[in-house]
Amino acid sequence: MYTNKDKDVLIADLEDALVNEFRIFQSLVELSKNELDALTRHDVQVLLGLVEQKETLLDELGRTEDVRRIVTEDLAHLTGLESALPTVSEVLPILGGPVSERLMRIQEGILALGSEIKNLNRSNLALAQAALEWADATQAFLLSLYQPELDNYQPPGKYPRSDAAVRSFDQRV
């Protein structure tokens, strides 16, 4: 059976986990903004570094979420909440008092940051897709400069028409 001391420790652990999640989300917002900047400047090297940092943060977020889930389950068990997968939103009203209110504000902050990250990532995705489309179009154009026209194609052993245009770049500047 749990004691009040156990409950206080679990509440402190939950608060630590939520605060850590909040800080990770703040870092993810900053990285997403930096990604947006790198995408607009077409700075691939910076973008690669940001992606690595983001992966590290997402791993840390996963570990923090695991801790939060375990603590939430323990608190649910302690308070007698009957739920297969209890959430923080289900546990907080049972705790009551200023602790509950403080944890709710942290959770609301996490949700707001998550929404901001989602919007930034949509913008980043749109910019990345536009850049890829531009690169594909540029590649197709450059390849078309060096590929022979279809009407110049002849079966093996025959040569193209002598009046076919030869493509080359103008060397003059």
N, C-alpha and C positions, 0 to 999 in steps of 0.2 A: 504494500500500500504506500502511496505517495504521502509525503508530509508537506506542510506549508513551505518548508525550506526547499523541497524539491520543486514546488510550484514556482517559487521566486527564482530559482536557478533556471528553470525552463523558460520563464518569462524573459529573464535577462539574456538567455541564449537566443530566443526568438528575436528580441530587439537587436542583438548584435548581428544576426543573420540578415534582418531587414535593412539595417543601416549599411551593411556591407553590400547588399544588393543595390541599394540606392546609389552608393558611391560607384559601383561598377556601371550602373546605367548612366550616371553622369559622365563617366569616362567614355562610354560608348557613344553618347551624344557628341562629345568633343571629337572623337575619332571619325564619326560620320560627317561632321562638318568639315574636318580636314580632308576627308575623302572627296567631298564635293568640290573643295578648292583644288585638290590635285587633279580631279577629272576635268575641271574647267581649264586648267593649265596644261593638260595632257602630259602630266609628269608621272610617268610610269614607275620610276624608281621610288618616289615618295609613296605612291599608291601601294606598291608591293610591301613596303615597310609597315604601312598602316593596316594592311590586311593581316599581316603577321601579328601585330599588336592586338587587333580585333579578335583573332582566333584565340590568343592567350586569355583575353578578357572573357570570352565566351566559355572557355574551359573553366575559368575561375567562377563564373556565374553558375555553371552547372553544378559545381561542388557546393556552392553556397545554397543553391536551391535544394539540393539533397539534404543539407543540414536543416534548412527551414522546414522541409517536409517532415523529417524525422521528429523535430521538436514539436511541430504542430500536431502530429499524431500522438506524441506523448502527452501534450497538453489536453488533447481531446479525450484521451483515455483517463487522464487525471480528473477532468471535469465531468466525466460521464456522458460526453457527447457521443451519440450513436451515429457514426458515419463511416462508410467504408474508406473513403479518401477525404478526410477533413481538410478544409481550407482555412487559411488565416481569417478570412471573412466570417467563417462559421464559429471559430474559436474566440475571436475578440469580444463579441457581445457577452459571452459567458464570463469572461474575465472581469469586465466592468471597470469602472473608475477611471482615473487619469491615465493609468497605464494603457488601457484599451484605447482611449482617445489618441494618445501619443502614437501608438502603433498603427492606428487607422490613418493618421496623417502621413506617416512614413509610407504606408502602403499606397495611399492616394498619390504621393509624390512619385513612387515607382511607376504607377500606372500612367501618370502624365508624361514621365520621361520615356516610357515605352512607346507611347503614342507619337512623341516627337521623333524617336528613333525610326519608327515605321515610316513616317512622312519623309524623313531625310533619306532613308534607304530607297524609297520609291523614286525620289529625285535622282539619286545616284545611279539607280538602275536605268532610268531614262537616258541620262547622260552617257553611261557606258554603252548602251545599245546604239545610241546615235554615233558614238565614236567608232564602234565596230562596223556599223553600216557604211560610214565614211571610208574606213580602211578597206572594206570589201569593194566599194565602188572604185576607189583609187587603184587597188590591185587589178581589178577587171580592166580598167582603162589602160593601165601600163602594160598589161599582158596583151591587150588588143593591138598595141602599137607594134608588137613583134611577131604576132601570129599572121600567117598568110591569109589572104581572102579566100573564101570557099570557091569562088569561080576560078582561082588560080590552081586549084588542086587538080592534079592529073594522075591517072593510073600509073603504077610503077613502070619505069622505063621511058616515060614521056616527060617532056619538060614543059614548064609553064609558058604561057604566052610571053613573047618578048616585049610586048607593049604594056605589060602589067606594071603598075606603079610600084616603085621601091620606096619603102618608108625609112626615113632616118631622121635623126634630130639635127636641127640647124646648129652648127658649131659656132656661128657668129654670136657675139654678145653685144 
